[in-house]
Amino acid sequence: MKTELVLFGRHFDMALQARRRRLVVLVYAVYGAVMGAGWFIDHWHAIGSGLTIFVLSYVSRAVLGGYGAEGKGMIKPFLGNAVRERYVKDLGPWWSRLTRLTIPKINDEREFVSDEREMRRRDGAHEVAYRGLGVVVIFTFMIAFFMNAAPPILQDLGTTVPTEFFSHLIYALLIVEFILFLSLPQSILLWTEPDVEEVQ
């Protein structure tokens, strides 16, 4: 994890846990606002969905980090060690030269490579994150099951199910799953890591 966030050329000190927690809350507030904007634009059709997916992906990479090989954001690339091993050790092939040109931070071990402690924490955060994500996936499946299985039963009872409502709810849950997939491991790391002064 980095102690500084560089965003639009400005440097923000993130050594304190309280600041990182505020950052996580702010990021999820932005995600919620973007989801709301996508709904009000066109109910998450082409423009609303495109805006939502683009902004969520960009914020996740630029602020939180973790996924992607650019080394942006607070968390070092999750696959930084593997990428560096593959492309930096063997200097001959053209793809190694291209990688070193397009990802300049790949040569900076401090910014790009995770040590054993960081890798253990990364793996633990993914375990916790994907257990939580699994609950949301199961909940989404249950709603989809109810939407498909309940109408015949309810029609026999003289009641109808508003399928459009359930369709929108399922799509909203899929967007939430997308958000959690892109951001939850990094958020867990940022939230739980103590002040950097205490670690050193």
N, C-alpha and C positions, 0 to 999 in steps of 0.2 A: 504494500500500500504506500502511496505517496503522501507526503506531508503538505503538498501544495497543489492547488488546482489552478491551471492556466486556462482562462476562458476569454476569448476575444482579446488576447494580448494582455489581459490583466491577471495579476498573481494574487491568489487568495490563500492565506495561511490556514491549513486544515489539520494542524498537529493536535488540536484539542478534540476530544470525543464529542463534546457538546456542539461544536461547530459542524462536525460531520453529521451528527444527528439532525441538526437544523437543515443541513443540505439534503438529507434523505427525505425529510418532511416536505421541503420545497419542491423537490423533484416529483414526488407523488402528487402534490398539489397541481403542478404543471400538467402531469399526465391526466388528472381528473378534469382540468380545465380544457385540455385539448379534446378529450373524449366528449365533453359537453358541447364544445364548438362543432365537432364533427356531426353530432346529433342535430344541432340547430341549423347547420348549413343544409343538409339534405338527408337526414336520418341515416347517416353512415352508408350512403350509396357511393358513387364514384369519387366525388370531390371530398366528402367527409371522411371516407375510409382512407383515401390517398393522403390527405393532410394528417390524419391520425397516425398512420403507419410511418410516414416520413419523419414527423416531428418526434415521435416516440423513439424511433431507431436512432435519430441524430442525437437526441438528449442522452440516451443511454450510452452511446459510444463516447460522446464528447465530455460528459460530466462524470458518469460513473466509471466508464472504462470496462476492462475485463474482456469483453468480446471484441474481436477485430484485432488486427496485427499492428495498428498504427501506434499503439502505446499512448493514446489520448486518455484523459479522464483520471480519476483517483486510483483506480485499481490497475495494476500491471496486467498485460495481456495474459489471459488464462493459459494460452498455448504458447506463450513467449519462449519458454525453454525449448519446446519441440521445434518451433519455427527457427530459432537461432541455431539449434543443432543441425537442422537440415540444410539451411541456406548459407550459414557463415563458415562452417567448418570446411566445406568443399567450395573453394573459390573459383574453380574452373568453369562450370556450366554457365550458360547465358542467363538462366533464371536466378542464379545466385547473385550475379552482377546486377540484374534488374531489381531484385529484392533489396539489395543494399542501397540502390539509388532511390527507390520509391518509399522505403521505410528507413529513414536515416537513424532513428533511435535504436535500430536493431544492434548497432555496434556499442551501445551504452548498456553495459550489464546492469548497472544500478537501476536504470529506468525500465529495463525490458525483461530481466531474468529474475525469477522468483527463487528464494532460498527454500530449504526444507521446511522451515516453520511456516512460511507463506503458502507453500503447497499443501501442507496439512490443513491449514485454516481454509484454504480455497476448497479442498475436497469436503471438509465438514460443512461449509456454507452451502455447497451444492446439495449435499444430502438433506439438510434442513429445508432448503428452498424447494426441492422437488417433491418432498413429502407434502409441503403446503400446496404446491401447484397441483399435485395429485388430487387433493381434496376438491379444488375448484373444478378440475376435469370431471371428477365423479359427480359433482353437483350439476354440472352442465349436462352430463349424460342423463341424469335423473329427470331433469326438466324436459329434455328432448324425448325421453321415454314417455313421460306423462303426456306430452303434447300429441304423441302418435298413438298411445294406447288408450288414453282416457276418453276421447270423443265418442267412440261407439258405446262405451259403458254409460257415459253421461247422457247420451241421446236417448238411451232406453229409459233413463230417469226423467227425461224431459228438460235437461239442462244442456247448454252449449258452452264450449270452451273458446275463449277469444284467441285463436291461433296466431293472429298477427302480433299480439302482445308477447306470446311465448317465443315467436320467431325473433323479435327484437331483443328479448331478454337473453336468448341463447347467443345472439350475435354480440351483445354487450359482454357476456361472459367470455366469449372467445377473444375479444379485445383485451379483457383483463388478463386472460391466460397469456396472451402475447406480451403484455407489459411485464408480467411476473417472470416469464421466461427470459426476457432481455435484462431484467434489473434486480431480481430478488437476491441472487447470490452476492452481488456487489453491495447491495443495501445491507444485507446481514453482516458482511465484513466491515463496512463503514460504521454500522450501528454498534457492533460489539467490541471493536478494537479499542483498547484503552488509550489514554493520552500517550503520545509518542515518547515523551520524557520518561514515562513509567516503564516503557518496554525496554529502553536502552540501558 
